[in-house]
Structure formats: C-alpha cells, structure tokens
Amino acid sequence: MKENIEAMKALFAAQAQMPSLHKDGHNPHFKSEFVTLDNILGKVIPVLRDHGLVLMQIPFESQSGVGIRTIVAHAETGEEIQLGEVVVPVNKKDAQGYGSAVTYGRRYGLQTGLCLRTGEDDDGNGAADSPPDNIMSVKARIGGAIRELTGFKDGNDIRDAVNRVRKETNAADDLNGWVAVEEFLASHDADSFMKFLNPDSTDLFEGEGAERGYN
C-alpha cells in the first residue's frame, strides 16, 4: 500500500470531515426510511474534492446481477484506492430494473466504502425512549419483512430465504451485514422477491401459495 500513501492521507483527512447523513427517502412498503443516492453524493463529493480526491463508481457485468466498483483517486498523483464492490441482483429485466439495481449498488457501495454514518439525528429527543439498533432487532425486522413478502410461516423457509439474501449481498455476520440484508429486502416488492427466490419457476407454490396469488 506504500504507493498509495498520498491518497490514503487524503482519504484519512476526508473521512474525519464526513457529515452524518439524514434519511431522506421513504419506502412505503416497509414503512422505512433510507438515505438517497443524491443525498450521499451531495454531501461526500465536496468533502472529497476539498482533499484532492475524485470519486468514481464503475458498473461491471456479473452473473448474479449488476456490479458496482467504487474507487477514489488522488487528483495530483493518480493514486487509486479500491473501496470495494457490490453486486445487486436484477429481478426485472428492463431499463427500470437495471437502473434501480445500479442506484442501490452505488448507494450501498458509498455507505460501506466510505464508512458513512446514516443514523437518525433527532437532537437527542429519542435517546431515552429508543435504544440503538443491534443485530437482534435488525434480525427481528428481517424475519417480519420476509413473512410479509412471502407469506412464509415455517421457520426453516424463512431461514432459507435469509441465507439466500445474505449470499447475494455478501453480508457478514455483523450489524452492517444484517442491515445490508434488510436494505435488500426493502428494495423488493412481493413479486420481485419471489422471483429472486425462484428465478426459474413460474409455478412457485401449490396449495396455500396459490391463495397468495403465486400459481
């Protein structure tokens, strides 16, 4: 890493000045908030530029979907730092589906690559009543989201669905990894998520499933 020393110094200084980001997007299906891509770019690009850094996000082909590679480069030396890759499945094979996957990949790549803070800021008003997120609380929401998307009641079916999402998102067994799983679920409706679970099947369920419209 010695050849990237100037870029690393600049990124170190830039990260110290990155602001917390407020959640400005709303997902009506999950009744949840998230940080939009425009919000992230509007906050991080000026800080990176102040420290002579250029942000690049490059899409690439992947058998699993759309990949996004996030890079920062030092404007004077040309040194580059790879901030990681995100692969997002594309369930709807049209321009809207690909565009949504690219947007999600860019947003998540920036949040993880730059270690951005995206928690709520309510001036401390909720501190006494609302404990911070932990893995267990996120897992509980994930279980509820999967039940809502699929109608699954059996715990093994729910666990299988969670494991599929964790594999697709390369989610580690930590808070950030489980948040990535939750965000993946938030980006899907019931139809697209069932297609993700069963990409080659047009007859997803029999019996009880037919009552949910999957037949």
Backbone hydrogen bonds, N-H to C=O, Kabsch-Sander energy under -0.5 kcal/mol:
donor,donor_aa,acceptor,acceptor_aa,energy
4,N,1,M,-1.7
5,I,2,K,-1.5
8,M,4,N,-2.7
9,K,5,I,-2.2
10,A,6,E,-2.3
11,L,7,A,-2.6
12,F,8,M,-2.5
13,A,9,K,-2.0
14,A,10,A,-2.4
15,Q,11,L,-2.7
16,A,12,F,-1.2
17,Q,13,A,-0.5
17,Q,14,A,-1.4
18,M,15,Q,-1.0
21,L,117,R,-3.2
24,D,22,H,-0.6
24,D,34,F,-0.6
25,G,34,F,-3.1
27,N,32,S,-3.4
31,K,27,N,-1.2
32,S,27,N,-1.6
34,F,25,G,-2.0
36,T,34,F,-0.5
40,I,36,T,-2.1
41,L,37,L,-2.8
42,G,38,D,-2.4
43,K,39,N,-1.3
43,K,40,I,-0.7
44,V,40,I,-2.8
45,I,41,L,-1.8
47,V,43,K,-0.7
48,L,44,V,-2.6
49,R,45,I,-2.8
50,D,46,P,-2.0
51,H,47,V,-0.8
51,H,48,L,-0.9
52,G,49,R,-2.1
53,L,48,L,-2.7
54,V,73,A,-3.0
56,M,71,I,-2.9
58,I,69,R,-2.9
60,F,67,G,-2.3
62,S,65,G,-1.1
65,G,62,S,-0.9
66,V,88,V,-2.7
67,G,60,F,-2.3
68,I,86,V,-2.6
69,R,58,I,-2.8
70,T,68,I,-0.5
70,T,84,G,-2.3
71,I,56,M,-3.1
72,V,81,I,-2.0
73,A,54,V,-2.5
74,H,79,E,-3.1
75,A,52,G,-3.0
75,A,73,A,-0.6
78,G,74,H,-2.6
81,I,72,V,-2.8
83,L,70,T,-2.9
83,L,81,I,-0.6
84,G,70,T,-0.6
86,V,68,I,-2.2
88,V,66,V,-2.9
91,N,89,P,-0.6
93,K,91,N,-0.7
94,D,92,K,-2.4
98,Y,94,D,-2.5
99,G,95,A,-2.7
100,S,96,Q,-2.4
101,A,97,G,-1.9
102,V,98,Y,-2.5
103,T,99,G,-2.4
104,Y,100,S,-2.5
105,G,101,A,-2.6
106,R,102,V,-2.7
107,R,103,T,-2.4
108,Y,104,Y,-2.8
109,G,105,G,-2.4
110,L,106,R,-2.1
111,Q,107,R,-2.2
112,T,108,Y,-2.4
113,G,109,G,-2.4
114,L,110,L,-2.2
115,C,112,T,-0.5
116,L,111,Q,-1.9
118,T,116,L,-0.6
122,D,120,E,-0.5
125,N,122,D,-1.9
127,A,124,G,-1.1
130,S,126,G,-3.0
138,V,134,N,-2.2
139,K,135,I,-2.8
140,A,136,M,-2.1
141,R,137,S,-1.8
142,I,138,V,-2.4
143,G,139,K,-2.5
144,G,140,A,-1.9
145,A,141,R,-2.5
146,I,142,I,-2.5
147,R,143,G,-2.1
148,E,144,G,-2.1
149,L,145,A,-2.5
150,T,146,I,-2.5
151,G,147,R,-2.2
158,I,154,D,-1.9
159,R,155,G,-2.6
160,D,156,N,-2.4
161,A,157,D,-2.1
162,V,158,I,-2.4
163,N,159,R,-2.6
164,R,160,D,-1.9
165,V,161,A,-2.0
166,R,162,V,-2.7
167,K,163,N,-2.1
168,E,164,R,-2.0
169,T,165,V,-2.2
170,N,166,R,-0.7
170,N,167,K,-0.6
171,A,166,R,-1.9
174,D,172,A,-1.7
178,W,174,D,-2.3
179,V,175,L,-2.3
180,A,176,N,-1.9
181,V,177,G,-1.6
182,E,178,W,-2.2
183,E,179,V,-2.5
184,F,180,A,-2.2
185,L,181,V,-2.2
186,A,182,E,-2.1
187,S,183,E,-1.0
187,S,184,F,-0.7
188,H,185,L,-1.7
193,F,189,D,-2.2
194,M,190,A,-2.2
195,K,191,D,-2.0
196,F,192,S,-1.8
197,L,193,F,-2.2
198,N,194,M,-2.0
201,S,198,N,-1.4
204,L,202,T,-0.5
205,F,214,Y,-0.8
209,G,206,E,-1.7
210,A,207,G,-0.7
211,E,207,G,-0.9
211,E,208,E,-0.7
212,R,208,E,-0.6
212,R,209,G,-1.1
213,G,210,A,-1.2
214,Y,209,G,-1.8
215,N,213,G,-1.1
